[in-house]
Amino acid sequence: MDAQKPSFSSGRKWRIGFHVVVATLSAFALVVMANYLAARHSVRVDWSNAGANKLSASTLRVLAGLTNNVKVIVFFDRNEPLFGQVASMIKDYQLHCAKLDVEFIDYRYPGRAEVIRRQYESTSPGDASRVIFDCNGRVRSVMAGELSDFAFTPEKQIRRTGFKGEQLFTSALVSLIAPRKTKAYFLTGHGEHDPQSAQDTDGYSRFAKMLVNNDVELAMLESLINHDVPDDCGLLVIAGPKKRFATEELDRLDRYLMQGGRMFLLFPMYLGGDPLTGLESRLLNWNVQVGLDYVRDQDQSSAASAAELVTSHYGGHAITKPLLRSSLELIVPRSISARPGGVRADAPKATEIIFTGERGYTVHPDGTGTGTIERKGAIPLAVAVEKGGIQGVASDRGATRMVVVGSSVSLANAVMLAGANADFANIAVNWLLSRDVILGDIPPRAIAEYRINVTKEQMRTLRWIFLAGAPGGALMLGGIVWIRRRK
């Protein structure tokens, strides 16, 4: 018998080996070339209905006008429901603008997250998810709590109805590239809270840091007796005044507001015998009524003290829409109500934005230690005021905006991190600065919800398919393969 010849000669083996090596190197080169081209000429295709997720023309103009590099840090828990939408939108921004340097950091893991914590201090409890924009040291943070609008469904359930990522992200970029920062003045001289103090109940240093993180410059203003509110004042903060204002100060404050001023006013607790500040009567002209009382609510009281109210009852306003799933903690609040303002077109529009529950009531201190109950029901605790420009009066600031709150201690250092107090302060400041209308043509993106209605029989069928059909099919296929190999 002839010896069995080998299937392949040595020369053929070398040729096949050479072809395999060349094919492998060619495939590797193609992969490298494809990645190189994709990194420099990436294209994202939007398959949503009618391109609903495309960036607006306003955003594209802002991105095209960026001349400085902007660091964007997505400091997010990747399990957050909004992380996917935030990440997708930020990538769209980066695709249209090479000036954006984007970094994604999951704050749950140590390392780089620790560096960011030290570099960008946060006033929010724990590690609240946020997007940080940093342009040459000017910083603007967009908190996760701001990104959604909520509303009640006909079934009285709270549902997320809109995603405001594009509006807030583009607004942050606009504020960072503005030629000058917005300046906030803290009024002093009347026993107000100190923005430079780290004390628990008197200090407002956390609130001041929140303003800095919103790209707001801080300054102090010693009374208004001898001078007007400065022309560069973008926001006037009056936090917990306890002494009476001079008539000259009240007149100058009126003048500032009439010219489109913005004011964040927080009243201290009222326990009787306290002097009136004079602001109470002047606010009546702006349809705001400040109660000489303190408020209680048996159902909303904190477990620690009846003086602490934990409420999640809100009015319909841009400030409160993102807060419908959150609660605010107010310490010995006083009532702040909207006063009917008549039918004039130029009348201030006062909207009550925070309430107690239906079992709330006001107490007027009478010196006996108990006081007199005056009002019962849902008691308003804060008001937002807006008034358009006045005919014949020049104003560079636009419409007047004001937020009046009946509990100044609620934004002090010891309480600001409680509940959603920090989110409320952040949203209120952005509304006062009109950052919600800088880009009014960018509406919140609707969030679609899909519901599948199935009968009990259909659910039973689906259960058997997933629990028995799928595993059983895999076992059957494996058995067939095993039997064929046995033959």
Protein Blocks (a to p, Z undefined) as FASTA:
>chain_A
ZZdddfbdfklmmmmmmmmmmmmmmmmmmmmmmmmmmmmmcccddfbehhlmbccfklmm
mmmmpmbdcdddddddfkbmklmmmmmmmmmmmmmomkbccddddfkbghjlmmmmmmmc
cfbehjaddddddeehiacdddfklmpccdddfkopacdfbdcklmmmmmmmmmmmpmbd
cdddddeheopacfkbcbfklpcklmmmmmmmnopacdddedjklbccdfklmbdcdehi
abdcdfklmmmmmmmmmnopacdddddddeehiacehlmmmmmmnopacdddddddfklp
cfkbmkbccdfbdcddfklmmmmmpccddehiaddddddebjbfkbccdddfbdcdfkbc
cdddehlonopafbgcjddfbdcddddddehiacfkbpadddddfbfklmgmklmmgcjl
lmmmmmmmmmmnopmmmmmmlccdddddddddddfklmmmmmmmmmmmmmmmmmmmmmmm
mmmmmZZ
